[in-house]
Amino acid sequence: MMKAIFLLGLLLFGNILHIIDRNVMSLFMPAIRDDMMLSATESGLIISSFVVVLSIVAIPIARLADTHGPRVVIAGALFVWSAATFLCGSADGFVSLFGFRMSVGAGEAGFPPAALAALALLFPPQQLGRAIAVFTLGASVGQVLGFYISGQVQAELGWRGAFHLLGAIGIGLAAVIWLVWPHCAPKHNVSEATKARPGFFETFKFLFTIPGYTTILIAAVVHAVSAYAVVQWMPTFLHDYHDMPIEDVGTYMGLVLSVAGVAGAVVTGFVIDRISLDHKLSRCMYFSSISVALTVPFYLGPLLLDDFVTKHALIVAWFLSSVYYAPTYFVLQGMVPVENRASANAVVLTSFTVAGLGLGPVMVGAISDFLTSLNVGSSLAWAMSVGASLNLVAAAFFYMTSKRLKASPPNWEAAAQATP
């Protein structure tokens, strides 16, 4: 068990780096723009290239984890994005920086799906919820520490030196994972795992035949649109509607709200590990449904009422919004056979990221502009309220997943043992 915990620590560290490297370009962009004399369009293209590439390659890379084991993809993805991050610090213009940033997206695309699939192999079902909760802490910790630490490093080393340092740390971690994995993780038997395995498109179609997979995917995507709709506009809302200085907004969101998110993820991991094995997957989805639905009133209060509610209810909303992560990804590992887990994770994670970033903020902006044209007061607050309310739709699909899993609980381990 200590070996599994050690690997979990390495994966958590990798997840923190993955979030830092994902977000750091926006922090460094003002200095990069001035040094390279980039236009606003060129700056936007560099930032957008990350998500575009990630959406294209995530599922094929995850397929490698299913066919060749998680070690290859986890260490390989970490090395690729870290080397590309290092090279970003040596870019001499728009073309090279654009290409290196695309490579960062290509590398990061494979890490989370393969890591989640690996956790299901490293930990028994009774401890998997806590393991997933610890791993997902990387997202919150990476956001809390990423901007602060990266900003300090940039102040000391410049943006080029900061990219070089981040890249070097990631390359070192990739080497450690590659070297220690065979000594700490169960051996991946390629010949057995790939026996009679369908191709990529057959696998993709197979996932959508699994009871509950389509509804959990829809639930995650709708929740992502809602989450990004609120989170991306929250700094503007707090500054414009509640006269909060930008530096206070950063402190409040980076420390107070993010810590609430960390607490939600940790608590949930322990809770779901205590849920009885009888219809456990169904009960986890019911748990997600309730938590996601409860975020709505705690978002609407701060958006539409006074400062007192703003300062307190948002903390509860952030806590509840992080509760769904561990049970959702726990269920994904249980509802899909082992040889398809990385692919299943990749479909959900990629859809979550692309839909959330691509639709959420744009939707709120468009609704706000429309309401402004109708002379509706507090147009941004109302637009964000629409985005927050989408969590009711997500909650409904999580509930539908719960019902389907209760009616048709998967039992892939028994099926595998019965196969001659």
Summary of the structure (lengths in Angstrom):
residues: 420
radius of gyration: 21.3
end to end distance: 30.6
largest distance: 69.6
contacts: 1543
relative contact order: 0.13
helix: 86%
strand: 0%
